[in-house]
Amino acid sequence: MHQENIHNYLRSYFLANDCRILHEKPGLLDVQLTIELDKELMNRPFYWHYLEKTGGTPRPMTLTLITNQTIEEKGEFVHFGAPRLHQIFSSTKKLASSIRLYEDVQTNQQQQYPLHPWLCLNIKISYQCDRKKHRLLSLGLHLVSGAVVDDFHNLLLEKSLTPKIPDYAFTVTPIIKPESGLKRLESVVEMLLTKEDVQWAEEARIRWASDQHLLDQFYEGNTNDQRYEVEKEALRKQYEPVITAEIINGGIFHLVPGIESQPYPT
Amino acid sequence: MRTELQFDQEWTNNFLKQIEEDGPWANWGLFKLAIEAEQHRAIPSFKGLQAPTYLPDLTPHPYQLEAARRVVEEMNGKAILADEVGLGKTIEAGLIIKEYMIRGLVKKVLILVPASLVSQWAIELNTKFYIPAVVQRKSYVWDQCDVVVSSIDTAKREPHRSIVYEQHYDMVIIDEAHRLKNNRTKNYEFVQHLPKKFCLLLTATPVQNRLDEVFNLVSLLKPGHLGSFENFEKDYKGKEKNAEDEERLRTLIQKVMVRNRREDTGMDWPERIVKTVPITFSPEEEDLYRSVEALKKEPISTRSQFSIITLLREICSSREAAYMTLKKMLEKDSLDEVTQTFIHSLIKKIEGVPTNSKAQKALELIQSIEGKVIIFTEYRATQLYLQWFLKEHGITSVPFRGGFKRGKKDWMRELFKNHAKVLIATEAGGEGINLQFCQHVINYDLPWNPMRIEQRIGRIHRLGQEGDVHIYNFATKHTVEEHILTLLYEKIQLFESVIGQLDEILTRLGMRDIEKHISDILLHSESEGEIKIKMDNIKELINYQKEDSDAPRKYS
């Protein structure tokens, strides 16, 4: 992540949280935090507790974040490894867990138009043994036809979306309920995984078996030894292949029909 | 075999609830940012190191990155890091911890280090790696902090011990792990019971030639890697070593050990400039020394009461050091009259020594040096004396001992760095602090164990040292000091060469206890000539092995 990207990310984050930017230039961002974000980021529960008890005037802090190290102003240097950035990443995820939006279409005539419901899940798949890697998925399920579309988030980025239903739009009632929609997407993920190369997991199991074999030799029959149990369990934790699907976020999107006709080949 | 998928149920449950309650819903801007953040954080490949991109202010050396990569990709996160002193094992360990934390494989880390290094580890992990390591000072730290640095002596004691075992650490790091070479110690047993999903053992002392030690260390890391104890004994011990067995063992050890040497790093290291500073006794000092030396000719009943070699070495250091030993002897009840009289006569001679020729020389040298100076001595009494003596001449110095509490050590280091010209360290103080801002070392008296010399020099001849390192070896003429220095250390080029190699050689020669060896020579030789011949013998043996081992010596 480049330093300019970090700067832009931070600006978007604070603006999306209704913070006022006091001063900005390339590589520097001076932000007045809101009460909510002060509580979220500044880790001073005693101050807020005290304030609420005494009824004083809240004074949320300002934050000066520097993304260009050559700037000689006082502030916090933020780079890709900075704990502050990762705190903000986690905060973003927490604050943007689920959503409901409607597609906004500019119509000349006061003509009513239908919107179809979609269930969207953005998923982070983790493949873990003694190593780990990720794969990101963005899946959309057409709650009318059951069609599934991949790379759904990128489709959404091209659209104009709004949290309130537009004046001339009306929504089509879903045939698939959200609950079973979630189940369907879960099985789509499972189906996608079966098509993947499983060599990594097989190799991990070979490494595991080989270390387990050494361990057995070392204790030669003394498998009642507590240390043997400890080591055996440690080996399982080290090597056992596990795949987890974590949902980054997701939601219901009401969209102008058309996408579902180019469904993802399932 | 299929790998089970675990699907995020927590999110789906919350989501269904929100649908039921019609919100609250996030805003689109943040929603997009959350995905953007994950796109940056997701790691698409098992291979390669992510840590460097998270650490823009750290520039690891290529050999350190390679070490971290090997540990993760080839050793599955269980390794002995055995770089030579001063090559930055901590950096390698930090990179590895960071890599696992970034990838989400490690959350809880237990770091066990000597008490003197606890705060240094915590500071380095926090400042260089942004790893929130906390020093274990209160017992709640075990529960509440994910990355804890503690001394092994604290951790192994109740009530800590039980709490530690409950923690389910993902990673265990042990610094100065050579202290765990004996499998019958409490420390060993404590570590053996710790679950070690990932584990790093750090040591600067190469152990690969001492079979039982290497067996114990490797078995702690990866039990069975060298077979069971019985099989190991059968295969490698006792019988004549053959090249094939040794090669097999070496290959096995290489699989779990990273060992970089200065010469393999392909980097320009600061030079070591070694100078011998000869000292001439004053007549009074000379007389005192010879009186003790003459004891060698006394009948065994008298002679055996004294540790002659110790006294001789002490006299070369300071009269105070010798005095302390004699005083202790007088406190013993069993002394016969002859011995008592002799001790009293020696004390009288000590009192008659007006100056310390060595201290005088040290003073001149320190005054001629612009930068900071570390003086190493083996004796507390000498340390105190030197501090007083330098102060008399307007030079501020800071004492340093291994026994200092960790806070005091850090404080003394800071004092030395910012306010004092000289640091006077006793032997035990040699381990555990880094003093690379200093370029001058005076070996005021020489330890007889060459490994300790390397530890002394290693404190300053390490990563971060920008200038050349000057080493001054003090040796009083015509004494035991001269024997050890000019007859042995200089001839085997101890100060210039890298010690790891020497340790291997000494082990191979069965002379690990070189101190005792030399002591015997000095004590039982009839003449200077005999001493010289015997010392030459050792030298020849060592040099012969050195040439012999130069070629196939690469382990890592």
Chai-1 contact restraints between the chains, C-beta under 6 A:
chainA,res_idxA,chainB,res_idxB,connection_type,confidence,min_distance_angstrom,max_distance_angstrom,comment,restraint_id
A,M1,B,H40,contact,1.0,0.0,6.0,A-B,restraint_1
A,S12,B,L33,contact,1.0,0.0,6.0,A-B,restraint_2
A,Y13,B,L33,contact,1.0,0.0,6.0,A-B,restraint_3
A,A16,B,N27,contact,1.0,0.0,6.0,A-B,restraint_4
A,A16,B,G29,contact,1.0,0.0,6.0,A-B,restraint_5
A,A16,B,L30,contact,1.0,0.0,6.0,A-B,restraint_6
A,H79,B,P56,contact,1.0,0.0,6.0,A-B,restraint_7
A,F80,B,T53,contact,1.0,0.0,6.0,A-B,restraint_8
A,F80,B,Y54,contact,1.0,0.0,6.0,A-B,restraint_9
A,G81,B,Y54,contact,1.0,0.0,6.0,A-B,restraint_10
A,G81,B,L55,contact,1.0,0.0,6.0,A-B,restraint_11
A,G81,B,Y130,contact,1.0,0.0,6.0,A-B,restraint_12
A,P83,B,Y130,contact,1.0,0.0,6.0,A-B,restraint_13
A,F89,B,A37,contact,1.0,0.0,6.0,A-B,restraint_14
A,T92,B,L30,contact,1.0,0.0,6.0,A-B,restraint_15
A,T92,B,L33,contact,1.0,0.0,6.0,A-B,restraint_16
A,T92,B,A34,contact,1.0,0.0,6.0,A-B,restraint_17
A,T92,B,A37,contact,1.0,0.0,6.0,A-B,restraint_18
A,K93,B,A34,contact,1.0,0.0,6.0,A-B,restraint_19
A,L95,B,L30,contact,1.0,0.0,6.0,A-B,restraint_20
A,A96,B,A26,contact,1.0,0.0,6.0,A-B,restraint_21
A,A96,B,L30,contact,1.0,0.0,6.0,A-B,restraint_22
A,A96,B,F31,contact,1.0,0.0,6.0,A-B,restraint_23
A,A96,B,A34,contact,1.0,0.0,6.0,A-B,restraint_24
A,S98,B,F15,contact,1.0,0.0,6.0,A-B,restraint_25
A,S98,B,Q18,contact,1.0,0.0,6.0,A-B,restraint_26
A,I99,B,W25,contact,1.0,0.0,6.0,A-B,restraint_27
A,I99,B,A26,contact,1.0,0.0,6.0,A-B,restraint_28
A,I99,B,F31,contact,1.0,0.0,6.0,A-B,restraint_29
A,R100,B,W25,contact,1.0,0.0,6.0,A-B,restraint_30
A,N122,B,I35,contact,1.0,0.0,6.0,A-B,restraint_31
A,K124,B,E38,contact,1.0,0.0,6.0,A-B,restraint_32
A,D130,B,N76,contact,1.0,0.0,6.0,A-B,restraint_33
A,D130,B,G77,contact,1.0,0.0,6.0,A-B,restraint_34
A,R131,B,F46,contact,1.0,0.0,6.0,A-B,restraint_35
A,K132,B,R103,contact,1.0,0.0,6.0,A-B,restraint_36
A,K132,B,L105,contact,1.0,0.0,6.0,A-B,restraint_37
A,K133,B,I43,contact,1.0,0.0,6.0,A-B,restraint_38
A,K133,B,S45,contact,1.0,0.0,6.0,A-B,restraint_39
A,K133,B,F46,contact,1.0,0.0,6.0,A-B,restraint_40
A,H134,B,A42,contact,1.0,0.0,6.0,A-B,restraint_41
A,H134,B,I43,contact,1.0,0.0,6.0,A-B,restraint_42
A,L136,B,A42,contact,1.0,0.0,6.0,A-B,restraint_43
A,H153,B,I35,contact,1.0,0.0,6.0,A-B,restraint_44
A,L161,B,W28,contact,1.0,0.0,6.0,A-B,restraint_45
A,P178,B,I19,contact,1.0,0.0,6.0,A-B,restraint_46
A,E179,B,L16,contact,1.0,0.0,6.0,A-B,restraint_47
A,L182,B,T12,contact,1.0,0.0,6.0,A-B,restraint_48
A,E186,B,F7,contact,1.0,0.0,6.0,A-B,restraint_49
A,E190,B,L5,contact,1.0,0.0,6.0,A-B,restraint_50
A,A201,B,T3,contact,1.0,0.0,6.0,A-B,restraint_51
A,L214,B,G224,contact,1.0,0.0,6.0,A-B,restraint_52
A,L214,B,H225,contact,1.0,0.0,6.0,A-B,restraint_53
A,L215,B,P223,contact,1.0,0.0,6.0,A-B,restraint_54
A,L215,B,G224,contact,1.0,0.0,6.0,A-B,restraint_55
A,Q217,B,G224,contact,1.0,0.0,6.0,A-B,restraint_56
A,Q217,B,S228,contact,1.0,0.0,6.0,A-B,restraint_57
A,F218,B,P223,contact,1.0,0.0,6.0,A-B,restraint_58
A,F218,B,G224,contact,1.0,0.0,6.0,A-B,restraint_59
A,F218,B,S228,contact,1.0,0.0,6.0,A-B,restraint_60
A,E220,B,S228,contact,1.0,0.0,6.0,A-B,restraint_61
A,R227,B,Q192,contact,1.0,0.0,6.0,A-B,restraint_62
A,R227,B,H193,contact,1.0,0.0,6.0,A-B,restraint_63
A,V230,B,P195,contact,1.0,0.0,6.0,A-B,restraint_64
A,E231,B,P223,contact,1.0,0.0,6.0,A-B,restraint_65
A,A234,B,P195,contact,1.0,0.0,6.0,A-B,restraint_66
A,A234,B,K196,contact,1.0,0.0,6.0,A-B,restraint_67
A,A234,B,K197,contact,1.0,0.0,6.0,A-B,restraint_68
A,K237,B,K197,contact,1.0,0.0,6.0,A-B,restraint_69
A,Q238,B,K197,contact,1.0,0.0,6.0,A-B,restraint_70
A,P241,B,T3,contact,1.0,0.0,6.0,A-B,restraint_71
A,I243,B,T3,contact,1.0,0.0,6.0,A-B,restraint_72
A,I243,B,L5,contact,1.0,0.0,6.0,A-B,restraint_73
A,T244,B,Q6,contact,1.0,0.0,6.0,A-B,restraint_74
A,A245,B,F7,contact,1.0,0.0,6.0,A-B,restraint_75
A,A245,B,D8,contact,1.0,0.0,6.0,A-B,restraint_76
A,E246,B,D8,contact,1.0,0.0,6.0,A-B,restraint_77
A,I247,B,D8,contact,1.0,0.0,6.0,A-B,restraint_78
A,I247,B,W11,contact,1.0,0.0,6.0,A-B,restraint_79
A,I248,B,E38,contact,1.0,0.0,6.0,A-B,restraint_80
A,N249,B,F31,contact,1.0,0.0,6.0,A-B,restraint_81
A,N249,B,A34,contact,1.0,0.0,6.0,A-B,restraint_82
